[in-house]
Amino acid sequence: MRAHLAAIPELCILWIAMAQVAAQEDREKTTALKDLLSRIDLDELMKKDEPPFTFPKTLEEFEYAFNEYGQLRHIKTGEPFVFNAREDLHRWNQKRYEALGEIITQYVYELLEKKCNMTKAILPVDPTEDEATSFIYLSPDALSNPSKLLVLIQGSGVVRAGQWARRLIINQDLDSGTQIPFITRAIDEGYGVMVLNPNENYLEVEKPAMFSPLPSPTEPPDEPAEKRERKDDKEGKKKREFYEKYRNPQKETETERIPVRENSSPEEHVLYVWDHFVSRAAAKNVFIVAHSYGGLSFVELSASQPVLLRAPVFLSQPVVSCPPPHRTGFMEPLVLPDDTITLSYDKKNPNPELC
């Protein structure tokens, strides 16, 4: 009996030791699990089953077309554009939308050239052979019209020459989202027209592949080459298996932007076009329709280079909706030359009237 009781403390000690070992193993497993979870990027995990980023190059291939009312519709169903073509694949849907947007941009350029009879003017005006360039659109009499010139400046973002808002073009109609109605009416009423392109201020090119430099041969190895190679192969295999199992992101092409000389920002663009085109036009009166950040770019022009403004200038109102990012305190009252005339605009009555 006494021998049996004497063995009890030893059993307790053994049980406590086993419990401690089990607890230590649980802690190690928990730590390993936390480490594993910390290495899993949930955004990347969601990309595992993404379809390839390969999209149609034309409206026809997208199976969409603009109908007689300028509305984008599916050629088979007649339905409007659907953003969520695939559920739970937001990134893929966004890439698809952007691809369609690029096609829309080219479509609007064609309208400017074919429907409005406008031509491109390359910027800068003296480009070298391999230089990044941009462009604006001019009506045939934009520089020679002796009476009046209409200058259109859109806001910031993805919109390019001839567009007010891509979203309106895709979801509503061409008349709502493009500058075409302004241009055609202005030409019918005897205006020369100049369409600026303030967001086309860089050339995007693919980055060259980057290779990791080889280790210097002068560095003494910490361990034998054979052992190091086996270790590297083993670690590399583990990493590959991990990423194959938990991550399968599509590699997007890395690009870099080469700025267009003297047109690398909307403000620079407006200043350059005003200096090289508007100020040299024959028109006695200049009318400006500027949307959102386009209006602010004109304000920057008037503040920095007032000598470039020829009287009289007719300015659509309001022209400013946001401060420039580099001047967050720029909310003081708009000050323009004394001989600038502002215009009011009423959606119900699209004919501007003098304020």
Helices and strands as residue ranges (DSSP letters): H 2-38, H 42-45, H 59-62, E 64-66, E 72-74, H 90-114, E 119-123, E 134-138, E 148-153, H 166-171, H 174-177, H 180-188, E 192-195, E 202-206, H 225-246, E 255-259, H 266-276, G 278-280, E 285-290, H 293-304, G 306-308, E 313-317, E 340-346, E 349-354
